[in-house]
Amino acid sequence: MALEINDANFEELVVKSDKPVIIDFWAVWCGPCRMIAPLIEEMAREYEGKAVIGKLDVDSNPNVTTKFGVRNIPTVLFLKNGQVVDKQVGAVPKSVLVQKLEALL
């Protein structure tokens, strides 16, 4: 299951992670976010132990959302060593997300 990332646990789960991190920035009211949600969950199971995969609700977590300048959702950020190395805006097939993650492993 994808981790719930928020303003409070961001430092611990993302910045201090020794594994690649994927964050799905989403909101309850966002249709395309609901389209990719099952893909994020599948990847969380498939890459357990290899990568940190989480979701961040933009409405409840303005600090992290603002820090990364997320204006459109869904936005999926790919981080390594606490730094953004890739990003995907909008709903895309799972293969696109997997390819970007595999490049970081």
Secondary structure as GFF3:
##gff-version 3
##sequence-region A 1 105
A	DSSP	beta_strand	3	4	.	.	.	ID=ss1
A	DSSP	alpha_helix	10	10	.	.	.	ID=ss2
A	DSSP	pi_helix	11	15	.	.	.	ID=ss3
A	DSSP	beta_strand	21	26	.	.	.	ID=ss4
A	DSSP	alpha_helix	31	46	.	.	.	ID=ss5
A	DSSP	beta_strand	52	57	.	.	.	ID=ss6
A	DSSP	alpha_helix	62	67	.	.	.	ID=ss7
A	DSSP	beta_strand	75	80	.	.	.	ID=ss8
A	DSSP	beta_strand	83	89	.	.	.	ID=ss9
A	DSSP	alpha_helix	94	102	.	.	.	ID=ss10
###
